[in-house]
Amino acid sequence: MTGFLIRRIGQALVVVIGVILITFLMAKLIPGGEAKAVLGPKATPVTVARFNVQNGLNLPIWDQFWRYVEGLFAHLNLGYSFKYNQGVRQVIGERLPKTLTLVGVSVFISLIIAVPLGILQVVRRNKPIDYALTTSSFFFYAMPDFLLGTLLIIWFAFDLHWFPVSPPTDASAWAIFTDPRAFVLPVVTLAATSVASFSRYMRSSMMDALAQDFVRTARAKGASSRRVLYGHALRNALIPILTLLGLSLPAIVSGALIVENVFNYPGMGLLTVQSAFNDDIPVVLGTTLVITVATVIGSLMADILYAVADPRIRLGSD
């Protein structure tokens, strides 16, 4: 198990370092340079030169990268936002908990809906309800988040007046629990695609588990269908869902960025888009780095949980 953890953590660190390098180089590819992006197109050469000296942008690129990495690891320094007039870490610190809460609640709801749906499809396989759920899964899986969110706003906010158009802009990270009605539409929008994906995968995983030798042995010993389904097949079918959850995190997080903009939810997604329109490059790079690191950590946790749940994984890696 120790060797497995070391390898997985090492792989995660390589990915994070690669992302740090890419985000650093992205800033260098800005037309006109970082100084023009911050000071505006009317900045004079003297002003640009002064800005470059003050921020170390006149140094060789390897020296700039070393300073960037040193500040990042030693002080968690993500740069300074001239638009918000404060450090990028502080700007992100105000928004990140809101996105994490939105994603966490959506994933939790997706799993508690998708797992029973997948089991139901197996129990009623090749029946009308199985076909109906399969069709619905493909429909919601293919629908873009922004389109589904817009339709939900039109139907349930404008036409029926059941829910507000968007959560309060000053809502805290915990407002989703204290005022859940305001968050129904964004949570449903973000969870819909995940439910479609997880339920289809759960159905396939359950079908594979029911075809295994241990299930046939349980049936031969006289175990009831309910015990075979829930006591034997379900536990083994849930293991691959952990891997799917880890692999789906990038898509879920990117979906959250879109959903936040559709519903004007003040999280990382809205911050990223607003910063991009305002040419606030340090914030854009900072949010990109933080979201990537969060995704890597989530995938790493999923790998660890998978290895804990199924010892064959870690034994096969040793």
C-alpha positions as CSV (number, residue, x, y, z in Angstrom):
1,M,0.0,0.0,0.0
2,T,2.9,2.4,0.8
3,G,4.4,1.9,-2.6
4,F,1.0,2.5,-4.3
5,L,0.6,5.7,-2.4
6,I,4.1,7.0,-3.2
7,R,3.6,6.3,-6.9
8,R,0.1,8.0,-7.0
9,I,1.4,11.0,-5.1
10,G,4.4,11.3,-7.3
11,Q,2.3,11.2,-10.4
12,A,0.0,13.9,-9.0
13,L,3.0,16.1,-8.2
14,V,4.3,15.7,-11.8
15,V,0.9,16.8,-13.1
16,V,0.8,19.8,-10.8
17,I,4.3,20.9,-11.7
18,G,3.4,20.6,-15.4
19,V,0.3,22.8,-14.9
20,I,2.4,25.4,-13.0
21,L,4.8,25.5,-16.0
22,I,2.0,25.8,-18.5
23,T,0.2,28.6,-16.5
24,F,3.4,30.5,-16.2
25,L,4.1,30.3,-19.9
26,M,0.6,31.3,-20.8
27,A,1.2,34.6,-19.2
28,K,4.2,35.1,-21.4
29,L,2.2,34.5,-24.6
30,I,-0.2,37.5,-23.9
31,P,-0.1,39.8,-26.9
32,G,1.8,42.9,-25.9
33,G,3.0,41.3,-22.7
34,E,1.6,41.3,-19.1
35,A,2.3,45.0,-18.6
36,K,0.0,45.9,-21.5
37,A,-2.7,43.6,-20.2
38,V,-2.6,45.3,-16.8
39,L,-1.9,48.9,-17.8
40,G,-4.0,49.0,-20.9
41,P,-3.2,49.6,-24.6
42,K,-2.5,53.3,-24.0
43,A,0.4,52.7,-21.6
44,T,3.6,54.5,-22.6
45,P,6.9,52.6,-23.1
46,V,8.2,54.3,-20.0
47,T,5.3,53.1,-17.9
48,V,5.6,49.6,-19.3
49,A,9.3,49.5,-18.6
50,R,8.8,50.8,-15.0
51,F,6.1,48.1,-14.5
52,N,8.4,45.4,-15.8
53,V,11.2,46.4,-13.4
54,Q,8.9,46.6,-10.4
55,N,7.4,43.1,-11.1
56,G,10.6,41.4,-12.2
57,L,9.4,41.0,-15.8
58,N,12.7,42.4,-17.1
59,L,14.6,39.3,-15.8
60,P,15.4,36.2,-17.9
61,I,12.4,33.9,-18.2
62,W,14.0,31.1,-16.1
63,D,14.6,33.6,-13.3
64,Q,11.0,34.7,-13.5
65,F,9.9,31.1,-13.4
66,W,12.0,30.4,-10.3
67,R,10.6,33.4,-8.5
68,Y,7.1,32.3,-9.4
69,V,7.6,28.8,-8.1
70,E,9.4,29.9,-5.0
71,G,6.6,32.4,-4.1
72,L,4.0,29.7,-4.9
73,F,5.4,27.0,-2.7
74,A,7.0,29.1,0.1
75,H,4.2,31.7,0.6
76,L,1.2,30.4,-1.6
77,N,1.7,33.6,-3.6
78,L,-0.5,33.5,-6.7
79,G,0.3,37.0,-7.7
80,Y,-1.4,40.4,-7.3
81,S,-4.7,41.5,-8.9
82,F,-4.5,45.1,-10.0
83,K,-8.3,45.0,-10.7
84,Y,-9.3,44.0,-7.2
85,N,-6.3,45.7,-5.6
86,Q,-5.4,42.7,-3.5
87,G,-3.6,39.4,-3.7
88,V,-5.0,36.7,-5.9
89,R,-5.0,34.3,-3.0
90,Q,-7.3,36.5,-1.1
91,V,-9.6,37.0,-4.1
92,I,-9.8,33.2,-4.7
93,G,-10.2,32.5,-1.0
94,E,-13.5,34.3,-1.1
95,R,-14.9,32.4,-4.0
96,L,-13.4,28.9,-3.8
97,P,-15.5,27.6,-0.8
98,K,-18.7,28.6,-2.8
99,T,-17.6,26.5,-5.8
100,L,-16.5,23.6,-3.6
101,T,-19.9,23.6,-1.9
102,L,-21.8,23.7,-5.1
103,V,-19.8,20.9,-6.6
104,G,-19.9,18.8,-3.5
105,V,-23.7,19.0,-3.1
106,S,-24.2,18.3,-6.8
107,V,-22.0,15.2,-6.7
108,F,-23.7,13.9,-3.5
109,I,-27.1,14.3,-5.0
110,S,-26.0,12.8,-8.3
111,L,-24.8,9.7,-6.5
112,I,-27.8,9.2,-4.3
113,I,-30.0,9.4,-7.4
114,A,-27.9,7.6,-10.0
115,V,-27.1,4.5,-7.9
116,P,-30.8,3.5,-7.3
117,L,-31.6,4.3,-10.9
118,G,-28.8,2.0,-12.1
119,I,-30.1,-0.7,-9.9
120,L,-33.6,-0.2,-11.1
121,Q,-32.5,-0.5,-14.7
122,V,-30.8,-3.8,-13.9
123,V,-33.9,-5.2,-12.0
124,R,-36.1,-4.1,-14.9
125,R,-33.7,-4.6,-17.7
126,N,-35.1,-4.8,-21.2
127,K,-38.4,-3.5,-19.9
128,P,-40.1,-0.2,-20.8
129,I,-38.7,1.6,-17.7
130,D,-35.2,0.5,-18.6
131,Y,-35.5,1.9,-22.1
132,A,-37.1,5.1,-20.8
133,L,-34.3,5.7,-18.3
134,T,-31.6,4.9,-21.0
135,T,-33.2,7.4,-23.4
136,S,-33.3,10.0,-20.6
137,S,-29.7,9.4,-19.7
138,F,-28.5,9.9,-23.2
139,F,-30.6,13.0,-23.5
140,F,-29.3,14.7,-20.4
141,Y,-25.7,13.6,-21.0
142,A,-25.7,15.2,-24.4
143,M,-27.4,18.4,-23.3
144,P,-25.0,21.3,-22.7
145,D,-25.1,22.7,-19.1
146,F,-25.7,26.3,-20.3
147,L,-28.7,25.2,-22.4
148,L,-30.3,23.1,-19.6
149,G,-29.7,26.0,-17.1
150,T,-31.3,28.5,-19.4
151,L,-34.3,26.2,-20.0
152,L,-34.8,25.7,-16.2
153,I,-34.6,29.4,-15.6
154,I,-37.3,30.0,-18.3
155,W,-39.6,27.3,-17.1
156,F,-39.3,27.3,-13.3
157,A,-38.2,30.9,-12.6
158,F,-40.0,33.0,-15.3
159,D,-43.0,30.9,-16.2
160,L,-43.9,29.1,-12.9
161,H,-42.1,31.4,-10.4
162,W,-41.2,28.4,-8.3
163,F,-37.5,29.3,-7.8
164,P,-35.5,32.5,-8.0
165,V,-33.5,33.1,-11.2
166,S,-30.2,33.0,-9.3
167,P,-28.8,32.8,-5.8
168,P,-28.0,36.0,-4.0
169,T,-24.8,37.5,-5.1
170,D,-23.6,38.0,-1.6
171,A,-24.5,34.4,-0.5
172,S,-22.0,32.7,1.6
173,A,-20.7,29.2,1.0
174,W,-23.2,27.8,3.5
175,A,-26.2,29.6,2.0
176,I,-26.9,26.5,0.0
177,F,-28.0,24.8,3.3
178,T,-29.7,27.8,4.9
179,D,-31.6,28.9,1.7
180,P,-31.8,25.7,-0.5
181,R,-34.6,27.0,-2.6
182,A,-32.3,29.6,-4.2
183,F,-29.9,26.9,-5.2
184,V,-32.2,24.3,-6.6
185,L,-31.8,25.3,-10.3
186,P,-28.0,25.5,-10.4
187,V,-27.6,22.3,-8.4
188,V,-30.1,20.5,-10.7
189,T,-28.3,21.8,-13.8
190,L,-24.9,20.7,-12.6
191,A,-26.2,17.3,-11.3
192,A,-28.2,16.3,-14.4
193,T,-25.3,15.3,-16.5
194,S,-23.6,13.5,-13.7
195,V,-26.8,11.5,-12.9
196,A,-27.0,10.5,-16.5
197,S,-23.4,9.3,-16.6
198,F,-23.3,7.6,-13.2
199,S,-26.6,5.8,-13.7
200,R,-25.5,4.3,-17.0
201,Y,-22.1,3.3,-15.5
202,M,-23.9,1.8,-12.5
203,R,-26.1,-0.3,-14.7
204,S,-23.2,-1.6,-16.6
205,S,-21.2,-2.3,-13.5
206,M,-24.1,-4.2,-11.9
207,M,-24.6,-6.3,-15.0
208,D,-20.9,-7.3,-14.9
209,A,-21.1,-8.1,-11.2
210,L,-24.2,-10.3,-11.6
211,A,-22.3,-12.3,-14.2
212,Q,-19.4,-13.2,-11.9
213,D,-18.8,-16.6,-10.4
214,F,-19.4,-15.5,-6.8
215,V,-22.9,-14.4,-7.7
216,R,-23.7,-17.8,-9.3
217,T,-22.3,-19.5,-6.2
218,A,-24.5,-17.4,-3.9
219,R,-27.5,-18.3,-6.0
220,A,-26.6,-22.0,-6.0
221,K,-26.5,-21.9,-2.2
222,G,-30.1,-20.6,-2.2
223,A,-29.5,-16.9,-1.5
224,S,-32.6,-14.8,-2.4
225,S,-32.5,-12.5,-5.3
226,R,-32.6,-9.5,-3.0
227,R,-29.6,-10.7,-1.1
228,V,-27.7,-11.5,-4.2
229,L,-28.5,-8.1,-5.6
230,Y,-27.7,-5.9,-2.6
231,G,-25.5,-8.2,-0.5
232,H,-23.1,-9.4,-3.2
233,A,-23.4,-7.6,-6.5
234,L,-24.0,-4.0,-5.3
235,R,-20.9,-3.9,-3.1
236,N,-18.7,-4.9,-5.9
237,A,-20.5,-2.8,-8.5
238,L,-19.9,0.4,-6.4
239,I,-16.1,0.0,-6.6
240,P,-15.7,1.2,-10.2
241,I,-18.0,4.2,-9.4
242,L,-15.1,5.5,-7.3
243,T,-12.9,5.6,-10.3
244,L,-15.6,7.1,-12.5
245,L,-16.0,9.8,-9.9
246,G,-12.3,10.7,-9.9
247,L,-12.2,10.7,-13.7
248,S,-15.4,12.8,-13.9
249,L,-14.1,15.5,-11.6
250,P,-12.6,17.7,-14.4
251,A,-15.9,17.6,-16.3
252,I,-17.9,18.3,-13.2
253,V,-15.7,21.3,-12.2
254,S,-15.7,22.7,-15.8
255,G,-19.5,22.3,-15.7
256,A,-19.6,24.3,-12.5
257,L,-17.7,27.1,-14.2
258,I,-20.4,27.3,-16.9
259,V,-23.3,26.9,-14.4
260,E,-22.0,29.7,-12.2
261,N,-22.0,32.1,-15.1
262,V,-25.5,31.1,-16.2
263,F,-26.9,31.7,-12.7
264,N,-24.5,34.5,-11.8
265,Y,-23.3,32.5,-8.8
266,P,-20.3,34.2,-7.3
267,G,-17.9,31.3,-7.4
268,M,-14.6,30.5,-9.2
269,G,-16.3,30.2,-12.6
270,L,-17.8,33.6,-12.5
271,L,-14.6,35.0,-11.2
272,T,-12.6,33.4,-14.0
273,V,-14.8,34.7,-16.7
274,Q,-15.0,38.2,-15.3
275,S,-11.3,38.3,-14.8
276,A,-10.8,37.2,-18.4
277,F,-13.0,40.0,-19.7
278,N,-11.2,42.5,-17.5
279,D,-7.7,41.3,-18.6
280,D,-6.9,40.4,-15.0
281,I,-4.3,37.8,-16.0
282,P,-3.0,37.0,-12.5
283,V,-6.5,36.0,-11.4
284,V,-7.2,33.9,-14.5
285,L,-3.9,32.0,-14.1
286,G,-4.5,31.7,-10.3
287,T,-8.0,30.2,-10.8
288,T,-6.7,27.9,-13.5
289,L,-4.0,26.6,-11.2
290,V,-6.3,26.2,-8.1
291,I,-9.0,24.4,-10.1
292,T,-6.4,22.0,-11.6
293,V,-4.8,21.3,-8.3
294,A,-8.2,20.6,-6.7
295,T,-9.1,18.2,-9.6
296,V,-5.8,16.4,-9.2
297,I,-6.3,16.0,-5.5
298,G,-9.8,14.7,-6.1
299,S,-8.6,12.2,-8.6
300,L,-5.8,11.1,-6.2
301,M,-8.4,10.6,-3.4
302,A,-10.5,8.5,-5.7
303,D,-7.5,6.3,-6.6
304,I,-6.7,5.9,-2.9
305,L,-10.3,5.0,-2.0
306,Y,-10.4,2.6,-4.9
307,A,-7.3,0.8,-3.6
308,V,-8.7,0.7,-0.1
309,A,-12.0,-0.8,-1.4
310,D,-10.3,-3.3,-3.7
311,P,-7.0,-4.7,-2.5
312,R,-6.3,-6.2,-5.9
313,I,-5.6,-2.8,-7.3
314,R,-2.7,-2.0,-4.9
315,L,-1.4,-5.6,-4.9
316,G,-1.3,-5.6,-8.7
317,S,0.7,-2.4,-8.6
318,D,3.3,-3.6,-6.1
